[in-house]
Amino acid sequence: MAELMLFRRDADGRDVELPGSTVALEVELQRRVEAGLEQMLGIRFVASEYATGPWHRGRIDTLGLDENGSPVVIEFTDRQLCCP
């Protein structure tokens, strides 16, 4: 997978790359997606890094609820999960 890059718009409307490590950029990407979850996807944000409990002992990166109240799980990963 290509290196993660994040951008912002400057005062002149140009895209400017945000410097930082891949981990820091992944955290920033997650934060930005969570902040705009309802506007972008219509999903109400519930929790970040939600613990799955003592049985599974994992974490859900982002947890939300759709318009029907059904849970929506978003996982951020740097590896390919499926074949092209």
mmCIF file of the N, C-alpha and C atoms, coordinates in Angstrom:
data_MODEL
# 
_entry.id   MODEL 
# 
loop_
_atom_site.group_PDB 
_atom_site.id 
_atom_site.type_symbol 
_atom_site.label_atom_id 
_atom_site.label_alt_id 
_atom_site.label_comp_id 
_atom_site.label_asym_id 
_atom_site.label_entity_id 
_atom_site.label_seq_id 
_atom_site.pdbx_PDB_ins_code 
_atom_site.Cartn_x 
_atom_site.Cartn_y 
_atom_site.Cartn_z 
_atom_site.occupancy 
_atom_site.B_iso_or_equiv 
_atom_site.pdbx_formal_charge 
_atom_site.auth_seq_id 
_atom_site.auth_comp_id 
_atom_site.auth_asym_id 
_atom_site.auth_atom_id 
_atom_site.pdbx_PDB_model_num 
ATOM 1   N N  . MET A 1 1  ? 0.846   -1.184  0.000  1.00 0.00 ? 1  MET A N  1 
ATOM 2   C CA . MET A 1 1  ? 0.000   0.000   0.000  1.00 0.00 ? 1  MET A CA 1 
ATOM 3   C C  . MET A 1 1  ? 0.886   1.239   0.000  1.00 0.00 ? 1  MET A C  1 
ATOM 4   N N  . ALA A 1 2  ? 0.443   2.274   -0.659 1.00 0.00 ? 2  ALA A N  1 
ATOM 5   C CA . ALA A 1 2  ? 1.205   3.518   -0.719 1.00 0.00 ? 2  ALA A CA 1 
ATOM 6   C C  . ALA A 1 2  ? 1.220   4.194   0.641  1.00 0.00 ? 2  ALA A C  1 
ATOM 7   N N  . GLU A 1 3  ? 2.206   5.041   0.824  1.00 0.00 ? 3  GLU A N  1 
ATOM 8   C CA . GLU A 1 3  ? 2.327   5.791   2.069  1.00 0.00 ? 3  GLU A CA 1 
ATOM 9   C C  . GLU A 1 3  ? 1.108   6.691   2.255  1.00 0.00 ? 3  GLU A C  1 
ATOM 10  N N  . LEU A 1 4  ? 0.639   6.797   3.497  1.00 0.00 ? 4  LEU A N  1 
ATOM 11  C CA . LEU A 1 4  ? -0.518  7.630   3.813  1.00 0.00 ? 4  LEU A CA 1 
ATOM 12  C C  . LEU A 1 4  ? -0.124  9.096   3.776  1.00 0.00 ? 4  LEU A C  1 
ATOM 13  N N  . MET A 1 5  ? -0.921  9.898   3.091  1.00 0.00 ? 5  MET A N  1 
ATOM 14  C CA . MET A 1 5  ? -0.694  11.338  3.043  1.00 0.00 ? 5  MET A CA 1 
ATOM 15  C C  . MET A 1 5  ? -2.016  12.034  3.338  1.00 0.00 ? 5  MET A C  1 
ATOM 16  N N  . LEU A 1 6  ? -1.946  13.100  4.121  1.00 0.00 ? 6  LEU A N  1 
ATOM 17  C CA . LEU A 1 6  ? -3.125  13.876  4.484  1.00 0.00 ? 6  LEU A CA 1 
ATOM 18  C C  . LEU A 1 6  ? -2.882  15.316  4.053  1.00 0.00 ? 6  LEU A C  1 
ATOM 19  N N  . PHE A 1 7  ? -3.938  16.000  3.603  1.00 0.00 ? 7  PHE A N  1 
ATOM 20  C CA . PHE A 1 7  ? -3.797  17.360  3.097  1.00 0.00 ? 7  PHE A CA 1 
ATOM 21  C C  . PHE A 1 7  ? -4.793  18.279  3.781  1.00 0.00 ? 7  PHE A C  1 
ATOM 22  N N  . ARG A 1 8  ? -4.497  19.570  3.743  1.00 0.00 ? 8  ARG A N  1 
ATOM 23  C CA . ARG A 1 8  ? -5.421  20.608  4.191  1.00 0.00 ? 8  ARG A CA 1 
ATOM 24  C C  . ARG A 1 8  ? -5.424  21.687  3.123  1.00 0.00 ? 8  ARG A C  1 
ATOM 25  N N  . ARG A 1 9  ? -6.415  22.553  3.162  1.00 0.00 ? 9  ARG A N  1 
ATOM 26  C CA . ARG A 1 9  ? -6.484  23.680  2.220  1.00 0.00 ? 9  ARG A CA 1 
ATOM 27  C C  . ARG A 1 9  ? -5.873  24.906  2.890  1.00 0.00 ? 9  ARG A C  1 
ATOM 28  N N  . ASP A 1 10 ? -4.991  25.610  2.177  1.00 0.00 ? 10 ASP A N  1 
ATOM 29  C CA . ASP A 1 10 ? -4.438  26.840  2.726  1.00 0.00 ? 10 ASP A CA 1 
ATOM 30  C C  . ASP A 1 10 ? -5.376  28.006  2.408  1.00 0.00 ? 10 ASP A C  1 
ATOM 31  N N  . ALA A 1 11 ? -4.989  29.209  2.818  1.00 0.00 ? 11 ALA A N  1 
ATOM 32  C CA . ALA A 1 11 ? -5.838  30.390  2.644  1.00 0.00 ? 11 ALA A CA 1 
ATOM 33  C C  . ALA A 1 11 ? -6.125  30.689  1.174  1.00 0.00 ? 11 ALA A C  1 
ATOM 34  N N  . ASP A 1 12 ? -5.227  30.251  0.283  1.00 0.00 ? 12 ASP A N  1 
ATOM 35  C CA . ASP A 1 12 ? -5.413  30.478  -1.151 1.00 0.00 ? 12 ASP A CA 1 
ATOM 36  C C  . ASP A 1 12 ? -6.176  29.351  -1.829 1.00 0.00 ? 12 ASP A C  1 
ATOM 37  N N  . GLY A 1 13 ? -6.630  28.364  -1.055 1.00 0.00 ? 13 GLY A N  1 
ATOM 38  C CA . GLY A 1 13 ? -7.387  27.252  -1.613 1.00 0.00 ? 13 GLY A CA 1 
ATOM 39  C C  . GLY A 1 13 ? -6.535  26.141  -2.193 1.00 0.00 ? 13 GLY A C  1 
ATOM 40  N N  . ARG A 1 14 ? -5.231  26.187  -1.942 1.00 0.00 ? 14 ARG A N  1 
ATOM 41  C CA . ARG A 1 14 ? -4.334  25.139  -2.445 1.00 0.00 ? 14 ARG A CA 1 
ATOM 42  C C  . ARG A 1 14 ? -4.217  24.012  -1.426 1.00 0.00 ? 14 ARG A C  1 
ATOM 43  N N  . ASP A 1 15 ? -4.026  22.799  -1.920 1.00 0.00 ? 15 ASP A N  1 
ATOM 44  C CA . ASP A 1 15 ? -3.802  21.645  -1.049 1.00 0.00 ? 15 ASP A CA 1 
ATOM 45  C C  . ASP A 1 15 ? -2.368  21.661  -0.550 1.00 0.00 ? 15 ASP A C  1 
ATOM 46  N N  . VAL A 1 16 ? -2.212  21.506  0.763  1.00 0.00 ? 16 VAL A N  1 
ATOM 47  C CA . VAL A 1 16 ? -0.894  21.468  1.387  1.00 0.00 ? 16 VAL A CA 1 
ATOM 48  C C  . VAL A 1 16 ? -0.791  20.167  2.169  1.00 0.00 ? 16 VAL A C  1 
ATOM 49  N N  . GLU A 1 17 ? 0.261   19.381  1.897  1.00 0.00 ? 17 GLU A N  1 
ATOM 50  C CA . GLU A 1 17 ? 0.439   18.111  2.596  1.00 0.00 ? 17 GLU A CA 1 
ATOM 51  C C  . GLU A 1 17 ? 0.767   18.360  4.063  1.00 0.00 ? 17 GLU A C  1 
ATOM 52  N N  . LEU A 1 18 ? 0.117   17.601  4.956  1.00 0.00 ? 18 LEU A N  1 
ATOM 53  C CA . LEU A 1 18 ? 0.412   17.684  6.380  1.00 0.00 ? 18 LEU A CA 1 
ATOM 54  C C  . LEU A 1 18 ? 1.607   16.787  6.675  1.00 0.00 ? 18 LEU A C  1 
ATOM 55  N N  . PRO A 1 19 ? 2.655   17.341  7.277  1.00 0.00 ? 19 PRO A N  1 
ATOM 56  C CA . PRO A 1 19 ? 3.817   16.510  7.602  1.00 0.00 ? 19 PRO A CA 1 
ATOM 57  C C  . PRO A 1 19 ? 3.517   15.642  8.810  1.00 0.00 ? 19 PRO A C  1 
ATOM 58  N N  . GLY A 1 20 ? 4.223   14.532  8.935  1.00 0.00 ? 20 GLY A N  1 
ATOM 59  C CA . GLY A 1 20 ? 4.061   13.690  10.116 1.00 0.00 ? 20 GLY A CA 1 
ATOM 60  C C  . GLY A 1 20 ? 4.316   12.236  9.810  1.00 0.00 ? 20 GLY A C  1 
ATOM 61  N N  . SER A 1 21 ? 4.426   11.460  10.880 1.00 0.00 ? 21 SER A N  1 
ATOM 62  C CA . SER A 1 21 ? 4.639   10.024  10.727 1.00 0.00 ? 21 SER A CA 1 
ATOM 63  C C  . SER A 1 21 ? 3.345   9.365   10.263 1.00 0.00 ? 21 SER A C  1 
ATOM 64  N N  . THR A 1 22 ? 3.464   8.159   9.742  1.00 0.00 ? 22 THR A N  1 
ATOM 65  C CA . THR A 1 22 ? 2.281   7.438   9.274  1.00 0.00 ? 22 THR A CA 1 
ATOM 66  C C  . THR A 1 22 ? 1.293   7.226   10.408 1.00 0.00 ? 22 THR A C  1 
ATOM 67  N N  . VAL A 1 23 ? 1.790   6.868   11.597 1.00 0.00 ? 23 VAL A N  1 
ATOM 68  C CA . VAL A 1 23 ? 0.906   6.638   12.744 1.00 0.00 ? 23 VAL A CA 1 
ATOM 69  C C  . VAL A 1 23 ? 0.171   7.921   13.107 1.00 0.00 ? 23 VAL A C  1 
ATOM 70  N N  . ALA A 1 24 ? 0.884   9.030   13.174 1.00 0.00 ? 24 ALA A N  1 
ATOM 71  C CA . ALA A 1 24 ? 0.247   10.305  13.515 1.00 0.00 ? 24 ALA A CA 1 
ATOM 72  C C  . ALA A 1 24 ? -0.796  10.678  12.466 1.00 0.00 ? 24 ALA A C  1 
ATOM 73  N N  . LEU A 1 25 ? -0.494  10.426  11.195 1.00 0.00 ? 25 LEU A N  1 
ATOM 74  C CA . LEU A 1 25 ? -1.452  10.746  10.138 1.00 0.00 ? 25 LEU A CA 1 
ATOM 75  C C  . LEU A 1 25 ? -2.667  9.829   10.190 1.00 0.00 ? 25 LEU A C  1 
ATOM 76  N N  . GLU A 1 26 ? -2.468  8.559   10.542 1.00 0.00 ? 26 GLU A N  1 
ATOM 77  C CA . GLU A 1 26 ? -3.603  7.645   10.681 1.00 0.00 ? 26 GLU A CA 1 
ATOM 78  C C  . GLU A 1 26 ? -4.526  8.105   11.798 1.00 0.00 ? 26 GLU A C  1 
ATOM 79  N N  . VAL A 1 27 ? -3.948  8.554   12.904 1.00 0.00 ? 27 VAL A N  1 
ATOM 80  C CA . VAL A 1 27 ? -4.750  9.064   14.024 1.00 0.00 ? 27 VAL A CA 1 
ATOM 81  C C  . VAL A 1 27 ? -5.514  10.310  13.589 1.00 0.00 ? 27 VAL A C  1 
ATOM 82  N N  . GLU A 1 28 ? -4.853  11.201  12.861 1.00 0.00 ? 28 GLU A N  1 
ATOM 83  C CA . GLU A 1 28 ? -5.505  12.417  12.380 1.00 0.00 ? 28 GLU A CA 1 
ATOM 84  C C  . GLU A 1 28 ? -6.620  12.085  11.392 1.00 0.00 ? 28 GLU A C  1 
ATOM 85  N N  . LEU A 1 29 ? -6.384  11.125  10.502 1.00 0.00 ? 29 LEU A N  1 
ATOM 86  C CA . LEU A 1 29 ? -7.415  10.702  9.551  1.00 0.00 ? 29 LEU A CA 1 
ATOM 87  C C  . LEU A 1 29 ? -8.628  10.152  10.296 1.00 0.00 ? 29 LEU A C  1 
ATOM 88  N N  . GLN A 1 30 ? -8.399  9.301   11.297 1.00 0.00 ? 30 GLN A N  1 
ATOM 89  C CA . GLN A 1 30 ? -9.498  8.745   12.081 1.00 0.00 ? 30 GLN A CA 1 
ATOM 90  C C  . GLN A 1 30 ? -10.275 9.865   12.766 1.00 0.00 ? 30 GLN A C  1 
ATOM 91  N N  . ARG A 1 31 ? -9.567  10.822  13.353 1.00 0.00 ? 31 ARG A N  1 
ATOM 92  C CA . ARG A 1 31 ? -10.218 11.938  14.041 1.00 0.00 ? 31 ARG A CA 1 
ATOM 93  C C  . ARG A 1 31 ? -11.090 12.735  13.066 1.00 0.00 ? 31 ARG A C  1 
ATOM 94  N N  . ARG A 1 32 ? -10.577 12.996  11.870 1.00 0.00 ? 32 ARG A N  1 
ATOM 95  C CA . ARG A 1 32 ? -11.337 13.780  10.890 1.00 0.00 ? 32 ARG A CA 1 
ATOM 96  C C  . ARG A 1 32 ? -12.551 13.024  10.365 1.00 0.00 ? 32 ARG A C  1 
ATOM 97  N N  . VAL A 1 33 ? -12.400 11.737  10.125 1.00 0.00 ? 33 VAL A N  1 
ATOM 98  C CA . VAL A 1 33 ? -13.540 10.932  9.671  1.00 0.00 ? 33 VAL A CA 1 
ATOM 99  C C  . VAL A 1 33 ? -14.615 10.915  10.748 1.00 0.00 ? 33 VAL A C  1 
ATOM 100 N N  . GLU A 1 34 ? -14.209 10.714  12.003 1.00 0.00 ? 34 GLU A N  1 
ATOM 101 C CA . GLU A 1 34 ? -15.181 10.688  13.101 1.00 0.00 ? 34 GLU A CA 1 
ATOM 102 C C  . GLU A 1 34 ? -15.899 12.023  13.238 1.00 0.00 ? 34 GLU A C  1 
ATOM 103 N N  . ALA A 1 35 ? -15.175 13.122  13.057 1.00 0.00 ? 35 ALA A N  1 
ATOM 104 C CA . ALA A 1 35 ? -15.782 14.452  13.184 1.00 0.00 ? 35 ALA A CA 1 
ATOM 105 C C  . ALA A 1 35 ? -16.836 14.700  12.104 1.00 0.00 ? 35 ALA A C  1 
ATOM 106 N N  . GLY A 1 36 ? -16.661 14.104  10.917 1.00 0.00 ? 36 GLY A N  1 
ATOM 107 C CA . GLY A 1 36 ? -17.601 14.334  9.831  1.00 0.00 ? 36 GLY A CA 1 
ATOM 108 C C  . GLY A 1 36 ? -18.467 13.144  9.493  1.00 0.00 ? 36 GLY A C  1 
ATOM 109 N N  . LEU A 1 37 ? -18.529 12.175  10.394 1.00 0.00 ? 37 LEU A N  1 
ATOM 110 C CA . LEU A 1 37 ? -19.230 10.922  10.123 1.00 0.00 ? 37 LEU A CA 1 
ATOM 111 C C  . LEU A 1 37 ? -20.698 11.135  9.751  1.00 0.00 ? 37 LEU A C  1 
ATOM 112 N N  . GLU A 1 38 ? -21.384 11.969  10.497 1.00 0.00 ? 38 GLU A N  1 
ATOM 113 C CA . GLU A 1 38 ? -22.809 12.189  10.227 1.00 0.00 ? 38 GLU A CA 1 
ATOM 114 C C  . GLU A 1 38 ? -23.010 12.953  8.918  1.00 0.00 ? 38 GLU A C  1 
ATOM 115 N N  . GLN A 1 39 ? -22.193 13.961  8.674  1.00 0.00 ? 39 GLN A N  1 
ATOM 116 C CA . GLN A 1 39 ? -22.330 14.747  7.450  1.00 0.00 ? 39 GLN A CA 1 
ATOM 117 C C  . GLN A 1 39 ? -21.958 13.923  6.218  1.00 0.00 ? 39 GLN A C  1 
ATOM 118 N N  . MET A 1 40 ? -20.914 13.093  6.322  1.00 0.00 ? 40 MET A N  1 
ATOM 119 C CA . MET A 1 40 ? -20.446 12.330  5.154  1.00 0.00 ? 40 MET A CA 1 
ATOM 120 C C  . MET A 1 40 ? -21.284 11.096  4.876  1.00 0.00 ? 40 MET A C  1 
ATOM 121 N N  . LEU A 1 41 ? -21.620 10.348  5.931  1.00 0.00 ? 41 LEU A N  1 
ATOM 122 C CA . LEU A 1 41 ? -22.248 9.040   5.742  1.00 0.00 ? 41 LEU A CA 1 
ATOM 123 C C  . LEU A 1 41 ? -23.599 8.877   6.425  1.00 0.00 ? 41 LEU A C  1 
ATOM 124 N N  . GLY A 1 42 ? -24.037 9.891   7.167  1.00 0.00 ? 42 GLY A N  1 
ATOM 125 C CA . GLY A 1 42 ? -25.301 9.775   7.882  1.00 0.00 ? 42 GLY A CA 1 
ATOM 126 C C  . GLY A 1 42 ? -25.231 8.823   9.063  1.00 0.00 ? 42 GLY A C  1 
ATOM 127 N N  . ILE A 1 43 ? -24.034 8.634   9.603  1.00 0.00 ? 43 ILE A N  1 
ATOM 128 C CA . ILE A 1 43 ? -23.825 7.729   10.736 1.00 0.00 ? 43 ILE A CA 1 
ATOM 129 C C  . ILE A 1 43 ? -23.544 8.555   11.982 1.00 0.00 ? 43 ILE A C  1 
ATOM 130 N N  . ARG A 1 44 ? -24.294 8.271   13.052 1.00 0.00 ? 44 ARG A N  1 
ATOM 131 C CA . ARG A 1 44 ? -24.093 8.987   14.313 1.00 0.00 ? 44 ARG A CA 1 
ATOM 132 C C  . ARG A 1 44 ? -22.909 8.374   15.047 1.00 0.00 ? 44 ARG A C  1 
ATOM 133 N N  . PHE A 1 45 ? -21.917 9.190   15.367 1.00 0.00 ? 45 PHE A N  1 
ATOM 134 C CA . PHE A 1 45 ? -20.721 8.736   16.067 1.00 0.00 ? 45 PHE A CA 1 
ATOM 135 C C  . PHE A 1 45 ? -21.076 8.302   17.486 1.00 0.00 ? 45 PHE A C  1 
ATOM 136 N N  . VAL A 1 46 ? -20.554 7.134   17.910 1.00 0.00 ? 46 VAL A N  1 
ATOM 137 C CA . VAL A 1 46 ? -20.777 6.629   19.263 1.00 0.00 ? 46 VAL A CA 1 
ATOM 138 C C  . VAL A 1 46 ? -19.482 6.615   20.062 1.00 0.00 ? 46 VAL A C  1 
ATOM 139 N N  . ALA A 1 47 ? -18.423 6.005   19.511 1.00 0.00 ? 47 ALA A N  1 
ATOM 140 C CA . ALA A 1 47 ? -17.186 5.866   20.280 1.00 0.00 ? 47 ALA A CA 1 
ATOM 141 C C  . ALA A 1 47 ? -15.983 5.665   19.368 1.00 0.00 ? 47 ALA A C  1 
ATOM 142 N N  . SER A 1 48 ? -14.844 6.037   19.902 1.00 0.00 ? 48 SER A N  1 
ATOM 143 C CA . SER A 1 48 ? -13.563 5.807   19.247 1.00 0.00 ? 48 SER A CA 1 
ATOM 144 C C  . SER A 1 48 ? -12.776 4.828   20.106 1.00 0.00 ? 48 SER A C  1 
ATOM 145 N N  . GLU A 1 49 ? -12.098 3.864   19.466 1.00 0.00 ? 49 GLU A N  1 
ATOM 146 C CA . GLU A 1 49 ? -11.311 2.849   20.186 1.00 0.00 ? 49 GLU A CA 1 
ATOM 147 C C  . GLU A 1 49 ? -12.185 2.121   21.216 1.00 0.00 ? 49 GLU A C  1 
ATOM 148 N N  . TYR A 1 50 ? -13.351 1.685   20.778 1.00 0.00 ? 50 TYR A N  1 
ATOM 149 C CA . TYR A 1 50 ? -14.339 1.026   21.643 1.00 0.00 ? 50 TYR A CA 1 
ATOM 150 C C  . TYR A 1 50 ? -13.863 -0.378  22.019 1.00 0.00 ? 50 TYR A C  1 
ATOM 151 N N  . ALA A 1 51 ? -13.758 -0.651  23.310 1.00 0.00 ? 51 ALA A N  1 
ATOM 152 C CA . ALA A 1 51 ? -13.318 -1.967  23.790 1.00 0.00 ? 51 ALA A CA 1 
ATOM 153 C C  . ALA A 1 51 ? -14.414 -3.003  23.562 1.00 0.00 ? 51 ALA A C  1 
ATOM 154 N N  . THR A 1 52 ? -14.028 -4.174  23.029 1.00 0.00 ? 52 THR A N  1 
ATOM 155 C CA . THR A 1 52 ? -15.003 -5.221  22.714 1.00 0.00 ? 52 THR A CA 1 
ATOM 156 C C  . THR A 1 52 ? -15.275 -6.151  23.884 1.00 0.00 ? 52 THR A C  1 
ATOM 157 N N  . GLY A 1 53 ? -14.651 -5.934  25.018 1.00 0.00 ? 53 GLY A N  1 
ATOM 158 C CA . GLY A 1 53 ? -14.942 -6.717  26.212 1.00 0.00 ? 53 GLY A CA 1 
ATOM 159 C C  . GLY A 1 53 ? -13.896 -7.775  26.512 1.00 0.00 ? 53 GLY A C  1 
ATOM 160 N N  . PRO A 1 54 ? -14.051 -8.450  27.671 1.00 0.00 ? 54 PRO A N  1 
ATOM 161 C CA . PRO A 1 54 ? -13.033 -9.396  28.129 1.00 0.00 ? 54 PRO A CA 1 
ATOM 162 C C  . PRO A 1 54 ? -12.930 -10.664 27.283 1.00 0.00 ? 54 PRO A C  1 
ATOM 163 N N  . TRP A 1 55 ? -13.998 -11.030 26.587 1.00 0.00 ? 55 TRP A N  1 
ATOM 164 C CA . TRP A 1 55 ? -13.946 -12.261 25.791 1.00 0.00 ? 55 TRP A CA 1 
ATOM 165 C C  . TRP A 1 55 ? -13.084 -12.072 24.543 1.00 0.00 ? 55 TRP A C  1 
ATOM 166 N N  . HIS A 1 56 ? -13.350 -11.020 23.791 1.00 0.00 ? 56 HIS A N  1 
ATOM 167 C CA . HIS A 1 56 ? -12.609 -10.782 22.546 1.00 0.00 ? 56 HIS A CA 1 
ATOM 168 C C  . HIS A 1 56 ? -11.339 -9.966  22.772 1.00 0.00 ? 56 HIS A C  1 
ATOM 169 N N  . ARG A 1 57 ? -11.344 -9.114  23.780 1.00 0.00 ? 57 ARG A N  1 
ATOM 170 C CA . ARG A 1 57 ? -10.202 -8.266  24.150 1.00 0.00 ? 57 ARG A CA 1 
ATOM 171 C C  . ARG A 1 57 ? -9.636  -7.480  22.973 1.00 0.00 ? 57 ARG A C  1 
ATOM 172 N N  . GLY A 1 58 ? -10.518 -6.929  22.181 1.00 0.00 ? 58 GLY A N  1 
ATOM 173 C CA . GLY A 1 58 ? -10.093 -6.126  21.037 1.00 0.00 ? 58 GLY A CA 1 
ATOM 174 C C  . GLY A 1 58 ? -10.627 -4.716  21.125 1.00 0.00 ? 58 GLY A C  1 
ATOM 175 N N  . ARG A 1 59 ? -10.440 -3.987  20.049 1.00 0.00 ? 59 ARG A N  1 
ATOM 176 C CA . ARG A 1 59 ? -10.945 -2.623  19.972 1.00 0.00 ? 59 ARG A CA 1 
ATOM 177 C C  . ARG A 1 59 ? -11.538 -2.387  18.588 1.00 0.00 ? 59 ARG A C  1 
ATOM 178 N N  . ILE A 1 60 ? -12.615 -1.629  18.570 1.00 0.00 ? 60 ILE A N  1 
ATOM 179 C CA . ILE A 1 60 ? -13.216 -1.169  17.322 1.00 0.00 ? 60 ILE A CA 1 
ATOM 180 C C  . ILE A 1 60 ? -12.728 0.262   17.128 1.00 0.00 ? 60 ILE A C  1 
ATOM 181 N N  . ASP A 1 61 ? -12.106 0.541   15.981 1.00 0.00 ? 61 ASP A N  1 
ATOM 182 C CA . ASP A 1 61 ? -11.552 1.878   15.758 1.00 0.00 ? 61 ASP A CA 1 
ATOM 183 C C  . ASP A 1 61 ? -12.621 2.952   15.906 1.00 0.00 ? 61 ASP A C  1 
ATOM 184 N N  . THR A 1 62 ? -13.714 2.820   15.163 1.00 0.00 ? 62 THR A N  1 
ATOM 185 C CA . THR A 1 62 ? -14.799 3.795   15.224 1.00 0.00 ? 62 THR A CA 1 
ATOM 186 C C  . THR A 1 62 ? -16.125 3.051   15.227 1.00 0.00 ? 62 THR A C  1 
ATOM 187 N N  . LEU A 1 63 ? -16.976 3.397   16.171 1.00 0.00 ? 63 LEU A N  1 
ATOM 188 C CA . LEU A 1 63 ? -18.289 2.780   16.291 1.00 0.00 ? 63 LEU A CA 1 
ATOM 189 C C  . LEU A 1 63 ? -19.348 3.856   16.111 1.00 0.00 ? 63 LEU A C  1 
ATOM 190 N N  . GLY A 1 64 ? -20.358 3.543   15.302 1.00 0.00 ? 64 GLY A N  1 
ATOM 191 C CA . GLY A 1 64 ? -21.445 4.482   15.069 1.00 0.00 ? 64 GLY A CA 1 
ATOM 192 C C  . GLY A 1 64 ? -22.769 3.756   14.947 1.00 0.00 ? 64 GLY A C  1 
ATOM 193 N N  . LEU A 1 65 ? -23.824 4.523   14.742 1.00 0.00 ? 65 LEU A N  1 
ATOM 194 C CA . LEU A 1 65 ? -25.167 3.976   14.531 1.00 0.00 ? 65 LEU A CA 1 
ATOM 195 C C  . LEU A 1 65 ? -25.737 4.574   13.254 1.00 0.00 ? 65 LEU A C  1 
ATOM 196 N N  . ASP A 1 66 ? -26.353 3.715   12.418 1.00 0.00 ? 66 ASP A N  1 
ATOM 197 C CA . ASP A 1 66 ? -26.975 4.227   11.195 1.00 0.00 ? 66 ASP A CA 1 
ATOM 198 C C  . ASP A 1 66 ? -28.376 4.743   11.504 1.00 0.00 ? 66 ASP A C  1 
ATOM 199 N N  . GLU A 1 67 ? -29.109 5.126   10.453 1.00 0.00 ? 67 GLU A N  1 
ATOM 200 C CA . GLU A 1 67 ? -30.436 5.733   10.640 1.00 0.00 ? 67 GLU A CA 1 
ATOM 201 C C  . GLU A 1 67 ? -31.449 4.783   11.258 1.00 0.00 ? 67 GLU A C  1 
ATOM 202 N N  . ASN A 1 68 ? -31.178 3.467   11.217 1.00 0.00 ? 68 ASN A N  1 
ATOM 203 C CA . ASN A 1 68 ? -32.067 2.477   11.826 1.00 0.00 ? 68 ASN A CA 1 
ATOM 204 C C  . ASN A 1 68 ? -31.627 2.070   13.228 1.00 0.00 ? 68 ASN A C  1 
ATOM 205 N N  . GLY A 1 69 ? -30.545 2.670   13.713 1.00 0.00 ? 69 GLY A N  1 
ATOM 206 C CA . GLY A 1 69 ? -30.022 2.315   15.026 1.00 0.00 ? 69 GLY A CA 1 
ATOM 207 C C  . GLY A 1 69 ? -29.133 1.083   15.001 1.00 0.00 ? 69 GLY A C  1 
ATOM 208 N N  . SER A 1 70 ? -28.786 0.612   13.815 1.00 0.00 ? 70 SER A N  1 
ATOM 209 C CA . SER A 1 70 ? -27.905 -0.552  13.691 1.00 0.00 ? 70 SER A CA 1 
ATOM 210 C C  . SER A 1 70 ? -26.453 -0.110  13.844 1.00 0.00 ? 70 SER A C  1 
ATOM 211 N N  . PRO A 1 71 ? -25.637 -0.952  14.489 1.00 0.00 ? 71 PRO A N  1 
ATOM 212 C CA . PRO A 1 71 ? -24.237 -0.576  14.677 1.00 0.00 ? 71 PRO A CA 1 
ATOM 213 C C  . PRO A 1 71 ? -23.468 -0.555  13.355 1.00 0.00 ? 71 PRO A C  1 
ATOM 214 N N  . VAL A 1 72 ? -22.552 0.388   13.262 1.00 0.00 ? 72 VAL A N  1 
ATOM 215 C CA . VAL A 1 72 ? -21.652 0.511   12.117 1.00 0.00 ? 72 VAL A CA 1 
ATOM 216 C C  . VAL A 1 72 ? -20.233 0.493   12.668 1.00 0.00 ? 72 VAL A C  1 
ATOM 217 N N  . VAL A 1 73 ? -19.424 -0.430  12.172 1.00 0.00 ? 73 VAL A N  1 
ATOM 218 C CA . VAL A 1 73 ? -18.042 -0.571  12.618 1.00 0.00 ? 73 VAL A CA 1 
ATOM 219 C C  . VAL A 1 73 ? -17.128 -0.094  11.501 1.00 0.00 ? 73 VAL A C  1 
ATOM 220 N N  . ILE A 1 74 ? -16.218 0.815   11.830 1.00 0.00 ? 74 ILE A N  1 
ATOM 221 C CA . ILE A 1 74 ? -15.227 1.289   10.865 1.00 0.00 ? 74 ILE A CA 1 
ATOM 222 C C  . ILE A 1 74 ? -13.853 0.951   11.416 1.00 0.00 ? 74 ILE A C  1 
ATOM 223 N N  . GLU A 1 75 ? -13.081 0.220   10.622 1.00 0.00 ? 75 GLU A N  1 
ATOM 224 C CA . GLU A 1 75 ? -11.716 -0.145  10.996 1.00 0.00 ? 75 GLU A CA 1 
ATOM 225 C C  . GLU A 1 75 ? -10.756 0.538   10.037 1.00 0.00 ? 75 GLU A C  1 
ATOM 226 N N  . PHE A 1 76 ? -9.764  1.199   10.573 1.00 0.00 ? 76 PHE A N  1 
ATOM 227 C CA . PHE A 1 76 ? -8.719  1.831   9.776  1.00 0.00 ? 76 PHE A CA 1 
ATOM 228 C C  . PHE A 1 76 ? -7.531  0.884   9.772  1.00 0.00 ? 76 PHE A C  1 
ATOM 229 N N  . THR A 1 77 ? -7.036  0.559   8.581  1.00 0.00 ? 77 THR A N  1 
ATOM 230 C CA . THR A 1 77 ? -5.916  -0.373  8.486  1.00 0.00 ? 77 THR A CA 1 
ATOM 231 C C  . THR A 1 77 ? -4.998  0.048   7.351  1.00 0.00 ? 77 THR A C  1 
ATOM 232 N N  . ASP A 1 78 ? -3.752  -0.343  7.461  1.00 0.00 ? 78 ASP A N  1 
ATOM 233 C CA . ASP A 1 78 ? -2.795  -0.021  6.407  1.00 0.00 ? 78 ASP A CA 1 
ATOM 234 C C  . ASP A 1 78 ? -2.504  -1.227  5.522  1.00 0.00 ? 78 ASP A C  1 
ATOM 235 N N  . ARG A 1 79 ? -3.254  -2.292  5.690  1.00 0.00 ? 79 ARG A N  1 
ATOM 236 C CA . ARG A 1 79 ? -3.018  -3.474  4.856  1.00 0.00 ? 79 ARG A CA 1 
ATOM 237 C C  . ARG A 1 79 ? -4.243  -3.753  4.004  1.00 0.00 ? 79 ARG A C  1 
ATOM 238 N N  . GLN A 1 80 ? -4.020  -4.425  2.921  1.00 0.00 ? 80 GLN A N  1 
ATOM 239 C CA . GLN A 1 80 ? -5.104  -4.758  2.000  1.00 0.00 ? 80 GLN A CA 1 
ATOM 240 C C  . GLN A 1 80 ? -5.873  -5.950  2.556  1.00 0.00 ? 80 GLN A C  1 
ATOM 241 N N  . LEU A 1 81 ? -7.198  -5.840  2.634  1.00 0.00 ? 81 LEU A N  1 
ATOM 242 C CA . LEU A 1 81 ? -8.023  -6.895  3.208  1.00 0.00 ? 81 LEU A CA 1 
ATOM 243 C C  . LEU A 1 81 ? -8.607  -7.821  2.159  1.00 0.00 ? 81 LEU A C  1 
ATOM 244 N N  . CYS A 1 82 ? -8.588  -7.392  0.919  1.00 0.00 ? 82 CYS A N  1 
ATOM 245 C CA . CYS A 1 82 ? -9.207  -8.184  -0.141 1.00 0.00 ? 82 CYS A CA 1 
ATOM 246 C C  . CYS A 1 82 ? -8.376  -8.105  -1.402 1.00 0.00 ? 82 CYS A C  1 
ATOM 247 N N  . CYS A 1 83 ? -8.565  -9.046  -2.192 1.00 0.00 ? 83 CYS A N  1 
ATOM 248 C CA . CYS A 1 83 ? -7.844  -9.094  -3.469 1.00 0.00 ? 83 CYS A CA 1 
ATOM 249 C C  . CYS A 1 83 ? -8.417  -8.058  -4.426 1.00 0.00 ? 83 CYS A C  1 
ATOM 250 N N  . PRO A 1 84 ? -7.573  -7.496  -5.313 1.00 0.00 ? 84 PRO A N  1 
ATOM 251 C CA . PRO A 1 84 ? -8.078  -6.497  -6.269 1.00 0.00 ? 84 PRO A CA 1 
ATOM 252 C C  . PRO A 1 84 ? -9.002  -7.116  -7.296 1.00 0.00 ? 84 PRO A C  1 
# 
